[in-house]
Amino acid sequence: MKRKIVGTTDRPRLSVFRSNKMLYAQIIDDQKGITLVSEKGKDGKEVGLTLAEAAKEKKVKKIVFDKSGYTYHGKIEAIAKGAREGGLDF
């Protein structure tokens, strides 16, 4: 059984989605039901870096990483590394 990852106001959730052509990442406050920041692109590290920069503007520093059932490898790992390099803590 998979655990459901839930973001709070203090630690919103970074959710990722991978299509055949694009990568999508968004930071979501599940308690309020709103998306704080979203990014899309083809390069995982670049998506993570730009997402982290946008999150800094919204004063978000700590997050919970939700890989949406994908293996932590390749593009998903690149998004996480880019977000960490950009200053997000998880």
C-alpha positions as CSV (number, residue, x, y, z in Angstrom):
1,M,0.0,0.0,0.0
2,K,1.3,3.4,-0.9
3,R,1.3,6.3,1.5
4,K,-0.3,9.5,0.4
5,I,2.0,12.5,0.7
6,V,0.3,15.6,1.9
7,G,1.8,19.1,2.0
8,T,1.0,21.6,4.7
9,T,1.2,25.4,4.8
10,D,4.6,25.1,6.5
11,R,5.9,22.4,4.2
12,P,4.1,22.4,0.9
13,R,4.3,19.5,-1.5
14,L,6.5,19.5,-4.7
15,S,4.6,17.2,-7.1
16,V,6.1,16.1,-10.4
17,F,4.5,14.8,-13.6
18,R,6.4,13.4,-16.6
19,S,4.8,13.2,-20.0
20,N,6.4,11.9,-23.2
21,K,7.8,15.3,-24.1
22,M,7.6,17.6,-21.0
23,L,8.3,17.6,-17.3
24,Y,5.9,19.4,-15.0
25,A,6.5,20.4,-11.4
26,Q,4.3,22.3,-9.0
27,I,4.4,23.3,-5.3
28,I,1.0,22.8,-3.7
29,D,-0.4,23.8,-0.3
30,D,-2.8,20.9,0.3
31,Q,-4.4,22.5,3.4
32,K,-5.6,25.5,1.4
33,G,-6.0,23.6,-1.9
34,I,-3.9,26.0,-4.0
35,T,-0.9,25.8,-6.3
36,L,1.8,28.2,-5.1
37,V,4.3,27.8,-8.0
38,S,4.4,25.7,-11.2
39,E,7.0,25.1,-13.9
40,K,7.4,23.0,-17.0
41,G,10.2,22.2,-19.4
42,K,12.3,19.5,-21.0
43,D,15.4,19.6,-18.8
44,G,14.8,18.3,-15.3
45,K,17.5,20.2,-13.6
46,E,16.4,23.5,-15.2
47,V,12.8,22.9,-14.1
48,G,14.0,22.3,-10.6
49,L,16.2,25.4,-10.5
50,T,13.5,27.8,-11.9
51,L,10.9,26.3,-9.6
52,A,13.2,26.9,-6.6
53,E,13.7,30.5,-7.7
54,A,10.0,31.1,-8.0
55,A,9.4,29.4,-4.6
56,K,11.9,31.8,-3.0
57,E,9.8,34.7,-4.2
58,K,6.8,33.2,-2.4
59,K,9.0,32.7,0.7
60,V,8.9,28.9,0.5
61,K,12.0,27.1,1.7
62,K,11.0,23.7,3.1
63,I,9.0,21.3,1.0
64,V,7.9,17.6,0.9
65,F,8.9,15.8,-2.4
66,D,6.2,13.8,-4.1
67,K,7.6,11.8,-6.9
68,S,4.1,10.6,-7.9
69,G,5.0,7.0,-8.1
70,Y,7.9,7.5,-10.5
71,T,11.3,5.9,-9.7
72,Y,13.8,8.3,-8.2
73,H,16.0,8.1,-11.2
74,G,16.9,10.2,-14.3
75,K,14.6,13.2,-14.9
76,I,12.8,12.9,-11.6
77,E,16.1,12.9,-9.8
78,A,17.3,15.8,-11.9
79,I,14.3,17.9,-10.8
80,A,15.0,17.1,-7.1
81,K,18.7,18.0,-7.5
82,G,17.9,21.3,-9.3
83,A,15.4,22.2,-6.6
84,R,18.0,21.5,-3.9
85,E,20.7,23.5,-5.7
86,G,18.1,26.3,-6.0
87,G,17.8,26.4,-2.2
88,L,14.8,24.2,-1.4
89,D,15.1,22.0,1.7
90,F,13.7,18.5,1.7
